[in-house]
Structures are given as C-alpha cells and as structure tokens.
C-alpha cells in the first residue's frame, strides 16, 4: 500500500512564504513524475508544477513561474513546493500527485495525497 502525506499548509499573510512537503510511503520501487495541483473553492483542480524523476525537468503553470519552486529528494521519496510572494488568489487546497512503481507489480500507478489547505489573507 502506498500513501502520499502532505504537510506544511496553513494561514499566511499576503507576501509571505510557505513550504509544502509530500512524502510517499509504502512498497515503492521507484517514483517517476511528482507534482502539485491545487483546487480553489468553486474551481477545477489545476496544475501547479511537476518534476521528473531526476529533477532535471520542471514544469510550472505560467501564472506561477518565478514565485513557486518545485524540488524533490529521492532518498526521502519526498517532493517540495516552495511558495513565495503569496497572494490571496493562491488560497486553495494543494494536492500532491506521484506516478509510482510498486514492488512486485508491473506498470506504474498514480496516487494523490489528501490535500493541505493554504490560506493567504490580504
């Protein structure tokens, strides 16, 4: 069984920073792409950023480039999202996503975390 556990959300004032973490646990053989998505009230879930297994390729939503940085620590099976210069419109539930190969199984499977709330006050 594999789980993604997010942490680091909370309440912050506009202009502040937060760092989200997402750790994958379980019978993991390898992890391919990892990423962050967010969903604001009344809106669809949207891409924030993704990072490949080696960390060499990162993809960001155009509106977030320059403020958010994704990184990962493969030794810890963890992906991070550093969020700077936060704005009230960044308020959302942030979800971690990972494509994981499970020990003893063929193929890869996509997993989601439970989500962590980020609230930015003006």
N, C-alpha and C positions, 0 to 999 in steps of 0.2 A: 504494500500500500504506500502511496506517495502523497505527501501533503506539501502545500505551499503556505507558509505562515508569514504574513506581513506584519510590520511594526513601524513605528516612527511617525504616524499621523498625529494630528492634534489641531489646536487652535493657535493661530499666529496672526500678527498684525500685518497689514499690507506693507510690502517692502522687506519683510522678514524672510527667513530661510527655514527649510525643513529637509531632513534626510530620511527617506524611506528605505526599509530593508525588506527583503523577501528571501527566506531560507527554504530550500527544498529538502525534505527528509524522506527516508524510506529506502526501498530496494532499488536504488538508482544505479544504472550502468553508466549512463552519460546524459548530459543535457545539451541540447542544441540551442536554438534561439530562445532567449529570455526577453521579456518585455513588460512594460507598464501600460495600462489603459486606465481611463477614468470615465466616470459617469456622473454628471450633474443632475439634480432633480429635474424631471420632465424632459430630459435629453437622452439621446442614444449614447451607448458606450463608444468612446473614441480612442484612437491610438495616441499614446504619449511618446513612447520611444521603444526601440528594440535594439538588441545587441547580439551578435553572433557568438558562437561557442568560444572562439579565440579572443574575442573582444576587439578584433580589428575593424569590424564594420558596425557602425551605429546609424540608426535611422530615427529621425525626430519629426514630430508634427511641425509643420512650417511655423506655426504661430508660437512655438515654444523654444525654437532654436536660440541659443545664447543665454537662456535663463535656466534651463534644465540640463542635467548631465547624467547619463546612464553609465554604470560600470558594473563589473562583476568580479567575484572572487571564486574561481572554480574549485579551489581547495575546500571552500566552505559551502559550495553549491548555493551561493547567495548572489542576488542581484540588488543593486542600489539605485536610488534615484535622488540626486541632489537637486533641490529646487530652491532657486534664489530669486530675489526681487518678486516675491509672490504678490499676486493681485486678487481682489475679491472674486474675479471670474475663474480663478483656479480652484475655487471651492467645489469639491466633488468627492465621491468615493473612489479611491485609487486601487486598482486590481493588478496583481502580479500574474503573469502568464509564462508558462515554460513548456517547451517541447522536450519530452523526456523518454529515453530508452530505459526500459525496466529490465532488471536482471532476470534472465530465464524466458523472456518474451521477445518475439520478433517485432520489428517496427518501432515507431515512436508514438507517444500519446501526449495530447495537450491537456495541461492542468491549469486550473485557476485557483488563486488564493481567495480568501473570504472577504477581502476588501478592508481598507483602512480609511477612515474619514479624515479629510483635510479641510479645514475651515479657515478662510482668510477674512479677517474683519477689516473694514475700511476706517 
